[in-house]
Amino acid sequence: MTELVLKLPDDLAQRAKNAGLLSDKAIQRLLEEAMRREAGRKLLQTAERLQGAGISALSDDEIVAEVKAVRMERGARGRKLGQQDPQ
């Protein structure tokens, strides 16, 4: 486990403490929620860049074909290493 030391303004620390937000579990939950929001924000930014670049979306059939190709490649790579098919 990593231990963190936070320096907060006294009024914010008191309000957070009163709201039950300074426990290990509460801070973990807050960080996980913030990371999900950040990942969503980055995903939307990427989607906007793709749309701006004029790259057309793949059809469902194209997506399925791409997934199958990746799985086949991974399976072939795994067999070369003496592993089982990772599907």
PDB file with SEQRES, HELIX, SHEET and CRYST1 records, atoms N, CA, C and O in Angstrom:
SEQRES   1 A   87  MET THR GLU LEU VAL LEU LYS LEU PRO ASP ASP LEU ALA          
SEQRES   2 A   87  GLN ARG ALA LYS ASN ALA GLY LEU LEU SER ASP LYS ALA          
SEQRES   3 A   87  ILE GLN ARG LEU LEU GLU GLU ALA MET ARG ARG GLU ALA          
SEQRES   4 A   87  GLY ARG LYS LEU LEU GLN THR ALA GLU ARG LEU GLN GLY          
SEQRES   5 A   87  ALA GLY ILE SER ALA LEU SER ASP ASP GLU ILE VAL ALA          
SEQRES   6 A   87  GLU VAL LYS ALA VAL ARG MET GLU ARG GLY ALA ARG GLY          
SEQRES   7 A   87  ARG LYS LEU GLY GLN GLN ASP PRO GLN                          
HELIX    1 AA1 ASP A   10  ASN A   18  1                                   9    
HELIX    2 AA2 ASP A   24  GLY A   52  1                                  29    
HELIX    3 AA3 ASP A   60  LYS A   80  1                                  21    
CRYST1    1.000    1.000    1.000  90.00  90.00  90.00 P 1           1          
ATOM      1  N   MET A   1       0.839  -1.181   0.000  1.00  0.00           N  
ATOM      2  CA  MET A   1       0.000   0.000   0.000  1.00  0.00           C  
ATOM      3  C   MET A   1       0.879   1.238   0.000  1.00  0.00           C  
ATOM      4  O   MET A   1       1.957   1.262   0.592  1.00  0.00           O  
ATOM      5  N   THR A   2       0.394   2.250  -0.671  1.00  0.00           N  
ATOM      6  CA  THR A   2       1.074   3.539  -0.693  1.00  0.00           C  
ATOM      7  C   THR A   2       0.406   4.458   0.310  1.00  0.00           C  
ATOM      8  O   THR A   2      -0.821   4.528   0.387  1.00  0.00           O  
ATOM      9  N   GLU A   3       1.211   5.150   1.064  1.00  0.00           N  
ATOM     10  CA  GLU A   3       0.679   6.103   2.038  1.00  0.00           C  
ATOM     11  C   GLU A   3       0.894   7.503   1.486  1.00  0.00           C  
ATOM     12  O   GLU A   3       1.990   7.836   1.034  1.00  0.00           O  
ATOM     13  N   LEU A   4      -0.152   8.322   1.524  1.00  0.00           N  
ATOM     14  CA  LEU A   4      -0.089   9.692   1.029  1.00  0.00           C  
ATOM     15  C   LEU A   4      -0.297  10.676   2.166  1.00  0.00           C  
ATOM     16  O   LEU A   4      -1.017  10.403   3.127  1.00  0.00           O  
ATOM     17  N   VAL A   5       0.345  11.816   2.036  1.00  0.00           N  
ATOM     18  CA  VAL A   5       0.125  12.913   2.971  1.00  0.00           C  
ATOM     19  C   VAL A   5      -0.483  14.045   2.158  1.00  0.00           C  
ATOM     20  O   VAL A   5       0.100  14.483   1.166  1.00  0.00           O  
ATOM     21  N   LEU A   6      -1.644  14.515   2.571  1.00  0.00           N  
ATOM     22  CA  LEU A   6      -2.334  15.600   1.869  1.00  0.00           C  
ATOM     23  C   LEU A   6      -2.265  16.874   2.681  1.00  0.00           C  
ATOM     24  O   LEU A   6      -2.422  16.863   3.902  1.00  0.00           O  
ATOM     25  N   LYS A   7      -2.031  17.960   1.992  1.00  0.00           N  
ATOM     26  CA  LYS A   7      -2.095  19.265   2.640  1.00  0.00           C  
ATOM     27  C   LYS A   7      -3.298  19.987   2.050  1.00  0.00           C  
ATOM     28  O   LYS A   7      -3.328  20.305   0.862  1.00  0.00           O  
ATOM     29  N   LEU A   8      -4.287  20.240   2.899  1.00  0.00           N  
ATOM     30  CA  LEU A   8      -5.527  20.875   2.484  1.00  0.00           C  
ATOM     31  C   LEU A   8      -5.770  22.117   3.328  1.00  0.00           C  
ATOM     32  O   LEU A   8      -5.328  22.192   4.474  1.00  0.00           O  
ATOM     33  N   PRO A   9      -6.469  23.089   2.762  1.00  0.00           N  
ATOM     34  CA  PRO A   9      -6.877  24.218   3.597  1.00  0.00           C  
ATOM     35  C   PRO A   9      -7.736  23.693   4.752  1.00  0.00           C  
ATOM     36  O   PRO A   9      -8.506  22.748   4.578  1.00  0.00           O  
ATOM     37  N   ASP A  10      -7.601  24.302   5.919  1.00  0.00           N  
ATOM     38  CA  ASP A  10      -8.307  23.818   7.108  1.00  0.00           C  
ATOM     39  C   ASP A  10      -9.810  23.698   6.896  1.00  0.00           C  
ATOM     40  O   ASP A  10     -10.417  22.706   7.300  1.00  0.00           O  
ATOM     41  N   ASP A  11     -10.416  24.705   6.264  1.00  0.00           N  
ATOM     42  CA  ASP A  11     -11.875  24.657   6.092  1.00  0.00           C  
ATOM     43  C   ASP A  11     -12.289  23.516   5.165  1.00  0.00           C  
ATOM     44  O   ASP A  11     -13.296  22.853   5.414  1.00  0.00           O  
ATOM     45  N   LEU A  12     -11.527  23.284   4.105  1.00  0.00           N  
ATOM     46  CA  LEU A  12     -11.837  22.179   3.202  1.00  0.00           C  
ATOM     47  C   LEU A  12     -11.653  20.846   3.911  1.00  0.00           C  
ATOM     48  O   LEU A  12     -12.489  19.953   3.778  1.00  0.00           O  
ATOM     49  N   ALA A  13     -10.570  20.703   4.662  1.00  0.00           N  
ATOM     50  CA  ALA A  13     -10.319  19.463   5.388  1.00  0.00           C  
ATOM     51  C   ALA A  13     -11.443  19.182   6.385  1.00  0.00           C  
ATOM     52  O   ALA A  13     -11.881  18.040   6.524  1.00  0.00           O  
ATOM     53  N   GLN A  14     -11.905  20.214   7.074  1.00  0.00           N  
ATOM     54  CA  GLN A  14     -12.977  20.023   8.061  1.00  0.00           C  
ATOM     55  C   GLN A  14     -14.282  19.624   7.374  1.00  0.00           C  
ATOM     56  O   GLN A  14     -14.990  18.734   7.844  1.00  0.00           O  
ATOM     57  N   ARG A  15     -14.593  20.284   6.262  1.00  0.00           N  
ATOM     58  CA  ARG A  15     -15.828  19.935   5.541  1.00  0.00           C  
ATOM     59  C   ARG A  15     -15.750  18.518   4.977  1.00  0.00           C  
ATOM     60  O   ARG A  15     -16.729  17.774   5.024  1.00  0.00           O  
ATOM     61  N   ALA A  16     -14.584  18.145   4.442  1.00  0.00           N  
ATOM     62  CA  ALA A  16     -14.413  16.796   3.906  1.00  0.00           C  
ATOM     63  C   ALA A  16     -14.512  15.753   5.020  1.00  0.00           C  
ATOM     64  O   ALA A  16     -15.110  14.692   4.841  1.00  0.00           O  
ATOM     65  N   LYS A  17     -13.926  16.066   6.158  1.00  0.00           N  
ATOM     66  CA  LYS A  17     -13.997  15.151   7.307  1.00  0.00           C  
ATOM     67  C   LYS A  17     -15.446  14.992   7.752  1.00  0.00           C  
ATOM     68  O   LYS A  17     -15.902  13.874   7.991  1.00  0.00           O  
ATOM     69  N   ASN A  18     -16.175  16.108   7.866  1.00  0.00           N  
ATOM     70  CA  ASN A  18     -17.583  16.057   8.279  1.00  0.00           C  
ATOM     71  C   ASN A  18     -18.438  15.268   7.292  1.00  0.00           C  
ATOM     72  O   ASN A  18     -19.429  14.646   7.676  1.00  0.00           O  
ATOM     73  N   ALA A  19     -18.048  15.297   6.015  1.00  0.00           N  
ATOM     74  CA  ALA A  19     -18.796  14.572   4.982  1.00  0.00           C  
ATOM     75  C   ALA A  19     -18.357  13.112   4.877  1.00  0.00           C  
ATOM     76  O   ALA A  19     -18.899  12.357   4.070  1.00  0.00           O  
ATOM     77  N   GLY A  20     -17.372  12.713   5.692  1.00  0.00           N  
ATOM     78  CA  GLY A  20     -16.908  11.329   5.658  1.00  0.00           C  
ATOM     79  C   GLY A  20     -16.026  11.017   4.459  1.00  0.00           C  
ATOM     80  O   GLY A  20     -15.940   9.866   4.032  1.00  0.00           O  
ATOM     81  N   LEU A  21     -15.372  12.035   3.915  1.00  0.00           N  
ATOM     82  CA  LEU A  21     -14.591  11.839   2.699  1.00  0.00           C  
ATOM     83  C   LEU A  21     -13.086  11.675   2.931  1.00  0.00           C  
ATOM     84  O   LEU A  21     -12.324  11.589   1.969  1.00  0.00           O  
ATOM     85  N   LEU A  22     -12.657  11.631   4.169  1.00  0.00           N  
ATOM     86  CA  LEU A  22     -11.223  11.507   4.428  1.00  0.00           C  
ATOM     87  C   LEU A  22     -10.799  10.107   4.856  1.00  0.00           C  
ATOM     88  O   LEU A  22      -9.645   9.906   5.235  1.00  0.00           O  
ATOM     89  N   SER A  23     -11.693   9.150   4.804  1.00  0.00           N  
ATOM     90  CA  SER A  23     -11.303   7.774   5.128  1.00  0.00           C  
ATOM     91  C   SER A  23     -10.577   7.165   3.929  1.00  0.00           C  
ATOM     92  O   SER A  23     -10.711   7.642   2.802  1.00  0.00           O  
ATOM     93  N   ASP A  24      -9.818   6.120   4.182  1.00  0.00           N  
ATOM     94  CA  ASP A  24      -9.099   5.446   3.097  1.00  0.00           C  
ATOM     95  C   ASP A  24     -10.056   5.000   1.996  1.00  0.00           C  
ATOM     96  O   ASP A  24      -9.792   5.212   0.813  1.00  0.00           O  
ATOM     97  N   LYS A  25     -11.170   4.379   2.390  1.00  0.00           N  
ATOM     98  CA  LYS A  25     -12.133   3.878   1.407  1.00  0.00           C  
ATOM     99  C   LYS A  25     -12.769   5.014   0.617  1.00  0.00           C  
ATOM    100  O   LYS A  25     -12.959   4.898  -0.594  1.00  0.00           O  
ATOM    101  N   ALA A  26     -13.099   6.105   1.289  1.00  0.00           N  
ATOM    102  CA  ALA A  26     -13.725   7.236   0.601  1.00  0.00           C  
ATOM    103  C   ALA A  26     -12.760   7.864  -0.397  1.00  0.00           C  
ATOM    104  O   ALA A  26     -13.152   8.194  -1.516  1.00  0.00           O  
ATOM    105  N   ILE A  27     -11.518   8.029  -0.004  1.00  0.00           N  
ATOM    106  CA  ILE A  27     -10.531   8.622  -0.907  1.00  0.00           C  
ATOM    107  C   ILE A  27     -10.271   7.683  -2.081  1.00  0.00           C  
ATOM    108  O   ILE A  27     -10.127   8.140  -3.215  1.00  0.00           O  
ATOM    109  N   GLN A  28     -10.210   6.395  -1.827  1.00  0.00           N  
ATOM    110  CA  GLN A  28     -10.037   5.422  -2.915  1.00  0.00           C  
ATOM    111  C   GLN A  28     -11.200   5.531  -3.901  1.00  0.00           C  
ATOM    112  O   GLN A  28     -10.987   5.564  -5.113  1.00  0.00           O  
ATOM    113  N   ARG A  29     -12.418   5.585  -3.385  1.00  0.00           N  
ATOM    114  CA  ARG A  29     -13.607   5.704  -4.241  1.00  0.00           C  
ATOM    115  C   ARG A  29     -13.556   6.995  -5.065  1.00  0.00           C  
ATOM    116  O   ARG A  29     -13.845   6.985  -6.262  1.00  0.00           O  
ATOM    117  N   LEU A  30     -13.185   8.109  -4.415  1.00  0.00           N  
ATOM    118  CA  LEU A  30     -13.093   9.389  -5.122  1.00  0.00           C  
ATOM    119  C   LEU A  30     -12.052   9.340  -6.239  1.00  0.00           C  
ATOM    120  O   LEU A  30     -12.287   9.853  -7.333  1.00  0.00           O  
ATOM    121  N   LEU A  31     -10.908   8.725  -5.964  1.00  0.00           N  
ATOM    122  CA  LEU A  31      -9.864   8.619  -6.982  1.00  0.00           C  
ATOM    123  C   LEU A  31     -10.301   7.733  -8.143  1.00  0.00           C  
ATOM    124  O   LEU A  31     -10.048   8.055  -9.304  1.00  0.00           O  
ATOM    125  N   GLU A  32     -10.960   6.612  -7.830  1.00  0.00           N  
ATOM    126  CA  GLU A  32     -11.429   5.720  -8.893  1.00  0.00           C  
ATOM    127  C   GLU A  32     -12.464   6.411  -9.765  1.00  0.00           C  
ATOM    128  O   GLU A  32     -12.439   6.269 -10.987  1.00  0.00           O  
ATOM    129  N   GLU A  33     -13.375   7.157  -9.150  1.00  0.00           N  
ATOM    130  CA  GLU A  33     -14.383   7.903  -9.912  1.00  0.00           C  
ATOM    131  C   GLU A  33     -13.717   8.965 -10.785  1.00  0.00           C  
ATOM    132  O   GLU A  33     -14.105   9.153 -11.938  1.00  0.00           O  
ATOM    133  N   ALA A  34     -12.729   9.650 -10.248  1.00  0.00           N  
ATOM    134  CA  ALA A  34     -12.018  10.677 -11.015  1.00  0.00           C  
ATOM    135  C   ALA A  34     -11.271  10.049 -12.194  1.00  0.00           C  
ATOM    136  O   ALA A  34     -11.226  10.635 -13.276  1.00  0.00           O  
ATOM    137  N   MET A  35     -10.686   8.868 -11.995  1.00  0.00           N  
ATOM    138  CA  MET A  35      -9.973   8.202 -13.087  1.00  0.00           C  
ATOM    139  C   MET A  35     -10.942   7.755 -14.177  1.00  0.00           C  
ATOM    140  O   MET A  35     -10.612   7.838 -15.360  1.00  0.00           O  
ATOM    141  N   ARG A  36     -12.139   7.280 -13.800  1.00  0.00           N  
ATOM    142  CA  ARG A  36     -13.144   6.906 -14.801  1.00  0.00           C  
ATOM    143  C   ARG A  36     -13.577   8.127 -15.605  1.00  0.00           C  
ATOM    144  O   ARG A  36     -13.708   8.059 -16.827  1.00  0.00           O  
ATOM    145  N   ARG A  37     -13.801   9.250 -14.907  1.00  0.00           N  
ATOM    146  CA  ARG A  37     -14.183  10.478 -15.618  1.00  0.00           C  
ATOM    147  C   ARG A  37     -13.089  10.918 -16.579  1.00  0.00           C  
ATOM    148  O   ARG A  37     -13.370  11.328 -17.705  1.00  0.00           O  
ATOM    149  N   GLU A  38     -11.844  10.831 -16.132  1.00  0.00           N  
ATOM    150  CA  GLU A  38     -10.712  11.223 -16.973  1.00  0.00           C  
ATOM    151  C   GLU A  38     -10.600  10.311 -18.189  1.00  0.00           C  
ATOM    152  O   GLU A  38     -10.343  10.785 -19.295  1.00  0.00           O  
ATOM    153  N   ALA A  39     -10.789   9.013 -17.997  1.00  0.00           N  
ATOM    154  CA  ALA A  39     -10.743   8.075 -19.122  1.00  0.00           C  
ATOM    155  C   ALA A  39     -11.867   8.388 -20.112  1.00  0.00           C  
ATOM    156  O   ALA A  39     -11.652   8.341 -21.324  1.00  0.00           O  
ATOM    157  N   GLY A  40     -13.048   8.703 -19.613  1.00  0.00           N  
ATOM    158  CA  GLY A  40     -14.162   9.069 -20.485  1.00  0.00           C  
ATOM    159  C   GLY A  40     -13.875  10.345 -21.247  1.00  0.00           C  
ATOM    160  O   GLY A  40     -14.194  10.452 -22.431  1.00  0.00           O  
ATOM    161  N   ARG A  41     -13.269  11.326 -20.565  1.00  0.00           N  
ATOM    162  CA  ARG A  41     -12.918  12.585 -21.212  1.00  0.00           C  
ATOM    163  C   ARG A  41     -11.919  12.343 -22.343  1.00  0.00           C  
ATOM    164  O   ARG A  41     -12.056  12.904 -23.430  1.00  0.00           O  
ATOM    165  N   LYS A  42     -10.916  11.506 -22.081  1.00  0.00           N  
ATOM    166  CA  LYS A  42      -9.921  11.196 -23.103  1.00  0.00           C  
ATOM    167  C   LYS A  42     -10.545  10.449 -24.276  1.00  0.00           C  
ATOM    168  O   LYS A  42     -10.193  10.691 -25.430  1.00  0.00           O  
ATOM    169  N   LEU A  43     -11.471   9.539 -23.977  1.00  0.00           N  
ATOM    170  CA  LEU A  43     -12.157   8.811 -25.037  1.00  0.00           C  
ATOM    171  C   LEU A  43     -12.940   9.766 -25.932  1.00  0.00           C  
ATOM    172  O   LEU A  43     -12.900   9.648 -27.157  1.00  0.00           O  
ATOM    173  N   LEU A  44     -13.649  10.707 -25.324  1.00  0.00           N  
ATOM    174  CA  LEU A  44     -14.408  11.678 -26.115  1.00  0.00           C  
ATOM    175  C   LEU A  44     -13.483  12.564 -26.946  1.00  0.00           C  
ATOM    176  O   LEU A  44     -13.805  12.895 -28.087  1.00  0.00           O  
ATOM    177  N   GLN A  45     -12.344  12.949 -26.387  1.00  0.00           N  
ATOM    178  CA  GLN A  45     -11.378  13.739 -27.148  1.00  0.00           C  
ATOM    179  C   GLN A  45     -10.860  12.962 -28.353  1.00  0.00           C  
ATOM    180  O   GLN A  45     -10.720  13.515 -29.444  1.00  0.00           O  
ATOM    181  N   THR A  46     -10.578  11.681 -28.150  1.00  0.00           N  
ATOM    182  CA  THR A  46     -10.108  10.843 -29.250  1.00  0.00           C  
ATOM    183  C   THR A  46     -11.184  10.712 -30.315  1.00  0.00           C  
ATOM    184  O   THR A  46     -10.891  10.787 -31.509  1.00  0.00           O  
ATOM    185  N   ALA A  47     -12.431  10.516 -29.893  1.00  0.00           N  
ATOM    186  CA  ALA A  47     -13.537  10.405 -30.847  1.00  0.00           C  
ATOM    187  C   ALA A  47     -13.681  11.691 -31.654  1.00  0.00           C  
ATOM    188  O   ALA A  47     -13.932  11.645 -32.858  1.00  0.00           O  
ATOM    189  N   GLU A  48     -13.525  12.834 -30.998  1.00  0.00           N  
ATOM    190  CA  GLU A  48     -13.617  14.112 -31.704  1.00  0.00           C  
ATOM    191  C   GLU A  48     -12.487  14.257 -32.717  1.00  0.00           C  
ATOM    192  O   GLU A  48     -12.707  14.741 -33.827  1.00  0.00           O  
ATOM    193  N   ARG A  49     -11.273  13.840 -32.340  1.00  0.00           N  
ATOM    194  CA  ARG A  49     -10.138  13.922 -33.273  1.00  0.00           C  
ATOM    195  C   ARG A  49     -10.364  13.005 -34.468  1.00  0.00           C  
ATOM    196  O   ARG A  49     -10.079  13.381 -35.605  1.00  0.00           O  
ATOM    197  N   LEU A  50     -10.877  11.802 -34.213  1.00  0.00           N  
ATOM    198  CA  LEU A  50     -11.150  10.875 -35.313  1.00  0.00           C  
ATOM    199  C   LEU A  50     -12.207  11.446 -36.250  1.00  0.00           C  
ATOM    200  O   LEU A  50     -12.083  11.370 -37.472  1.00  0.00           O  
ATOM    201  N   GLN A  51     -13.243  12.016 -35.656  1.00  0.00           N  
ATOM    202  CA  GLN A  51     -14.303  12.595 -36.480  1.00  0.00           C  
ATOM    203  C   GLN A  51     -13.748  13.767 -37.296  1.00  0.00           C  
ATOM    204  O   GLN A  51     -14.083  13.922 -38.470  1.00  0.00           O  
ATOM    205  N   GLY A  52     -12.910  14.583 -36.678  1.00  0.00           N  
ATOM    206  CA  GLY A  52     -12.305  15.713 -37.367  1.00  0.00           C  
ATOM    207  C   GLY A  52     -11.360  15.291 -38.472  1.00  0.00           C  
ATOM    208  O   GLY A  52     -11.169  16.018 -39.447  1.00  0.00           O  
ATOM    209  N   ALA A  53     -10.764  14.107 -38.320  1.00  0.00           N  
ATOM    210  CA  ALA A  53      -9.832  13.598 -39.328  1.00  0.00           C  
ATOM    211  C   ALA A  53     -10.561  12.952 -40.491  1.00  0.00           C  
ATOM    212  O   ALA A  53      -9.937  12.561 -41.477  1.00  0.00           O  
ATOM    213  N   GLY A  54     -11.881  12.838 -40.382  1.00  0.00           N  
ATOM    214  CA  GLY A  54     -12.669  12.253 -41.466  1.00  0.00           C  
ATOM    215  C   GLY A  54     -12.542  10.750 -41.575  1.00  0.00           C  
ATOM    216  O   GLY A  54     -12.807  10.184 -42.636  1.00  0.00           O  
ATOM    217  N   ILE A  55     -12.142  10.093 -40.503  1.00  0.00           N  
ATOM    218  CA  ILE A  55     -12.021   8.633 -40.507  1.00  0.00           C  
ATOM    219  C   ILE A  55     -13.405   8.044 -40.270  1.00  0.00           C  
ATOM    220  O   ILE A  55     -14.059   8.346 -39.272  1.00  0.00           O  
ATOM    221  N   SER A  56     -13.838   7.209 -41.191  1.00  0.00           N  
ATOM    222  CA  SER A  56     -15.186   6.646 -41.061  1.00  0.00           C  
ATOM    223  C   SER A  56     -15.203   5.533 -40.017  1.00  0.00           C  
ATOM    224  O   SER A  56     -14.203   4.853 -39.789  1.00  0.00           O  
ATOM    225  N   ALA A  57     -16.345   5.370 -39.404  1.00  0.00           N  
ATOM    226  CA  ALA A  57     -16.528   4.333 -38.387  1.00  0.00           C  
ATOM    227  C   ALA A  57     -16.582   2.963 -39.050  1.00  0.00           C  
ATOM    228  O   ALA A  57     -17.028   2.828 -40.190  1.00  0.00           O  
ATOM    229  N   LEU A  58     -16.127   1.960 -38.328  1.00  0.00           N  
ATOM    230  CA  LEU A  58     -16.213   0.592 -38.827  1.00  0.00           C  
ATOM    231  C   LEU A  58     -17.627   0.065 -38.638  1.00  0.00           C  
ATOM    232  O   LEU A  58     -18.319   0.428 -37.686  1.00  0.00           O  
ATOM    233  N   SER A  59     -18.040  -0.786 -39.547  1.00  0.00           N  
ATOM    234  CA  SER A  59     -19.336  -1.453 -39.386  1.00  0.00           C  
ATOM    235  C   SER A  59     -19.177  -2.554 -38.350  1.00  0.00           C  
ATOM    236  O   SER A  59     -18.057  -2.906 -37.982  1.00  0.00           O  
ATOM    237  N   ASP A  60     -20.289  -3.096 -37.881  1.00  0.00           N  
ATOM    238  CA  ASP A  60     -20.230  -4.197 -36.918  1.00  0.00           C  
ATOM    239  C   ASP A  60     -19.461  -5.380 -37.497  1.00  0.00           C  
ATOM    240  O   ASP A  60     -18.666  -6.010 -36.799  1.00  0.00           O  
ATOM    241  N   ASP A  61     -19.699  -5.683 -38.781  1.00  0.00           N  
ATOM    242  CA  ASP A  61     -19.003  -6.805 -39.425  1.00  0.00           C  
ATOM    243  C   ASP A  61     -17.503  -6.550 -39.497  1.00  0.00           C  
ATOM    244  O   ASP A  61     -16.715  -7.478 -39.318  1.00  0.00           O  
ATOM    245  N   GLU A  62     -17.087  -5.298 -39.757  1.00  0.00           N  
ATOM    246  CA  GLU A  62     -15.667  -4.968 -39.805  1.00  0.00           C  
ATOM    247  C   GLU A  62     -15.022  -5.100 -38.426  1.00  0.00           C  
ATOM    248  O   GLU A  62     -13.883  -5.552 -38.305  1.00  0.00           O  
ATOM    249  N   ILE A  63     -15.753  -4.706 -37.402  1.00  0.00           N  
ATOM    250  CA  ILE A  63     -15.238  -4.830 -36.032  1.00  0.00           C  
ATOM    251  C   ILE A  63     -15.046  -6.298 -35.679  1.00  0.00           C  
ATOM    252  O   ILE A  63     -14.013  -6.673 -35.124  1.00  0.00           O  
ATOM    253  N   VAL A  64     -16.028  -7.128 -35.993  1.00  0.00           N  
ATOM    254  CA  VAL A  64     -15.935  -8.565 -35.718  1.00  0.00           C  
ATOM    255  C   VAL A  64     -14.742  -9.160 -36.460  1.00  0.00           C  
ATOM    256  O   VAL A  64     -14.004  -9.970 -35.897  1.00  0.00           O  
ATOM    257  N   ALA A  65     -14.548  -8.767 -37.715  1.00  0.00           N  
ATOM    258  CA  ALA A  65     -13.422  -9.280 -38.499  1.00  0.00           C  
ATOM    259  C   ALA A  65     -12.092  -8.860 -37.879  1.00  0.00           C  
ATOM    260  O   ALA A  65     -11.160  -9.662 -37.824  1.00  0.00           O  
ATOM    261  N   GLU A  66     -11.989  -7.616 -37.412  1.00  0.00           N  
ATOM    262  CA  GLU A  66     -10.760  -7.143 -36.773  1.00  0.00           C  
ATOM    263  C   GLU A  66     -10.475  -7.919 -35.490  1.00  0.00           C  
ATOM    264  O   GLU A  66      -9.334  -8.310 -35.240  1.00  0.00           O  
ATOM    265  N   VAL A  67     -11.509  -8.144 -34.677  1.00  0.00           N  
ATOM    266  CA  VAL A  67     -11.333  -8.901 -33.430  1.00  0.00           C  
ATOM    267  C   VAL A  67     -10.867 -10.322 -33.734  1.00  0.00           C  
ATOM    268  O   VAL A  67      -9.967 -10.840 -33.073  1.00  0.00           O  
ATOM    269  N   LYS A  68     -11.479 -10.947 -34.731  1.00  0.00           N  
ATOM    270  CA  LYS A  68     -11.071 -12.307 -35.108  1.00  0.00           C  
ATOM    271  C   LYS A  68      -9.622 -12.334 -35.573  1.00  0.00           C  
ATOM    272  O   LYS A  68      -8.879 -13.255 -35.233  1.00  0.00           O  
ATOM    273  N   ALA A  69      -9.212 -11.329 -36.348  1.00  0.00           N  
ATOM    274  CA  ALA A  69      -7.837 -11.276 -36.839  1.00  0.00           C  
ATOM    275  C   ALA A  69      -6.849 -11.139 -35.687  1.00  0.00           C  
ATOM    276  O   ALA A  69      -5.806 -11.794 -35.682  1.00  0.00           O  
ATOM    277  N   VAL A  70      -7.170 -10.296 -34.716  1.00  0.00           N  
ATOM    278  CA  VAL A  70      -6.284 -10.122 -33.561  1.00  0.00           C  
ATOM    279  C   VAL A  70      -6.206 -11.414 -32.765  1.00  0.00           C  
ATOM    280  O   VAL A  70      -5.125 -11.810 -32.329  1.00  0.00           O  
ATOM    281  N   ARG A  71      -7.329 -12.066 -32.574  1.00  0.00           N  
ATOM    282  CA  ARG A  71      -7.325 -13.328 -31.825  1.00  0.00           C  
ATOM    283  C   ARG A  71      -6.508 -14.397 -32.543  1.00  0.00           C  
ATOM    284  O   ARG A  71      -5.782 -15.164 -31.909  1.00  0.00           O  
ATOM    285  N   MET A  72      -6.630 -14.443 -33.870  1.00  0.00           N  
ATOM    286  CA  MET A  72      -5.852 -15.421 -34.641  1.00  0.00           C  
ATOM    287  C   MET A  72      -4.361 -15.122 -34.507  1.00  0.00           C  
ATOM    288  O   MET A  72      -3.553 -16.036 -34.341  1.00  0.00           O  
ATOM    289  N   GLU A  73      -4.000 -13.851 -34.580  1.00  0.00           N  
ATOM    290  CA  GLU A  73      -2.596 -13.457 -34.447  1.00  0.00           C  
ATOM    291  C   GLU A  73      -2.062 -13.814 -33.065  1.00  0.00           C  
ATOM    292  O   GLU A  73      -0.959 -14.346 -32.939  1.00  0.00           O  
ATOM    293  N   ARG A  74      -2.830 -13.527 -32.049  1.00  0.00           N  
ATOM    294  CA  ARG A  74      -2.404 -13.867 -30.679  1.00  0.00           C  
ATOM    295  C   ARG A  74      -2.283 -15.373 -30.509  1.00  0.00           C  
ATOM    296  O   ARG A  74      -1.359 -15.863 -29.860  1.00  0.00           O  
ATOM    297  N   GLY A  75      -3.229 -16.104 -31.099  1.00  0.00           N  
ATOM    298  CA  GLY A  75      -3.168 -17.566 -31.015  1.00  0.00           C  
ATOM    299  C   GLY A  75      -1.927 -18.102 -31.682  1.00  0.00           C  
ATOM    300  O   GLY A  75      -1.269 -18.993 -31.145  1.00  0.00           O  
ATOM    301  N   ALA A  76      -1.588 -17.562 -32.869  1.00  0.00           N  
ATOM    302  CA  ALA A  76      -0.395 -18.008 -33.585  1.00  0.00           C  
ATOM    303  C   ALA A  76       0.855 -17.655 -32.792  1.00  0.00           C  
ATOM    304  O   ALA A  76       1.784 -18.459 -32.714  1.00  0.00           O  
ATOM    305  N   ARG A  77       0.890 -16.469 -32.208  1.00  0.00           N  
ATOM    306  CA  ARG A  77       2.038 -16.048 -31.406  1.00  0.00           C  
ATOM    307  C   ARG A  77       2.183 -16.949 -30.174  1.00  0.00           C  
ATOM    308  O   ARG A  77       3.289 -17.342 -29.806  1.00  0.00           O  
ATOM    309  N   GLY A  78       1.041 -17.268 -29.541  1.00  0.00           N  
ATOM    310  CA  GLY A  78       1.069 -18.131 -28.356  1.00  0.00           C  
ATOM    311  C   GLY A  78       1.552 -19.534 -28.694  1.00  0.00           C  
ATOM    312  O   GLY A  78       2.307 -20.138 -27.931  1.00  0.00           O  
ATOM    313  N   ARG A  79       1.115 -20.051 -29.840  1.00  0.00           N  
ATOM    314  CA  ARG A  79       1.557 -21.386 -30.247  1.00  0.00           C  
ATOM    315  C   ARG A  79       3.051 -21.397 -30.532  1.00  0.00           C  
ATOM    316  O   ARG A  79       3.726 -22.390 -30.263  1.00  0.00           O  
ATOM    317  N   LYS A  80       3.571 -20.301 -31.075  1.00  0.00           N  
ATOM    318  CA  LYS A  80       5.011 -20.209 -31.327  1.00  0.00           C  
ATOM    319  C   LYS A  80       5.790 -20.252 -30.022  1.00  0.00           C  
ATOM    320  O   LYS A  80       6.905 -20.773 -29.977  1.00  0.00           O  
ATOM    321  N   LEU A  81       5.208 -19.709 -28.964  1.00  0.00           N  
ATOM    322  CA  LEU A  81       5.863 -19.684 -27.651  1.00  0.00           C  
ATOM    323  C   LEU A  81       5.555 -20.932 -26.831  1.00  0.00           C  
ATOM    324  O   LEU A  81       5.991 -21.054 -25.686  1.00  0.00           O  
ATOM    325  N   GLY A  82       4.796 -21.864 -27.426  1.00  0.00           N  
ATOM    326  CA  GLY A  82       4.454 -23.080 -26.705  1.00  0.00           C  
ATOM    327  C   GLY A  82       3.342 -22.922 -25.712  1.00  0.00           C  
ATOM    328  O   GLY A  82       3.183 -23.730 -24.798  1.00  0.00           O  
ATOM    329  N   GLN A  83       2.559 -21.855 -25.898  1.00  0.00           N  
ATOM    330  CA  GLN A  83       1.434 -21.602 -24.985  1.00  0.00           C  
ATOM    331  C   GLN A  83       0.143 -22.065 -25.648  1.00  0.00           C  
ATOM    332  O   GLN A  83       0.101 -22.365 -26.841  1.00  0.00           O  
ATOM    333  N   GLN A  84      -0.890 -22.114 -24.848  1.00  0.00           N  
ATOM    334  CA  GLN A  84      -2.209 -22.421 -25.382  1.00  0.00           C  
ATOM    335  C   GLN A  84      -2.815 -21.176 -25.993  1.00  0.00           C  
ATOM    336  O   GLN A  84      -2.378 -20.063 -25.701  1.00  0.00           O  
ATOM    337  N   ASP A  85      -3.813 -21.353 -26.833  1.00  0.00           N  
ATOM    338  CA  ASP A  85      -4.534 -20.258 -27.476  1.00  0.00           C  
ATOM    339  C   ASP A  85      -5.143 -19.357 -26.406  1.00  0.00           C  
ATOM    340  O   ASP A  85      -5.925 -19.848 -25.592  1.00  0.00           O  
ATOM    341  N   PRO A  86      -4.821 -18.045 -26.366  1.00  0.00           N  
ATOM    342  CA  PRO A  86      -5.292 -17.146 -25.287  1.00  0.00           C  
ATOM    343  C   PRO A  86      -6.724 -16.697 -25.438  1.00  0.00           C  
ATOM    344  O   PRO A  86      -7.134 -15.772 -24.737  1.00  0.00           O  
ATOM    345  N   GLN A  87      -7.498 -17.290 -26.301  1.00  0.00           N  
ATOM    346  CA  GLN A  87      -8.900 -16.857 -26.473  1.00  0.00           C  
ATOM    347  C   GLN A  87      -9.666 -17.335 -25.317  1.00  0.00           C  
ATOM    348  O   GLN A  87     -10.871 -17.095 -25.233  1.00  0.00           O  
TER     349      GLN A  87                                                      
END                                                                             
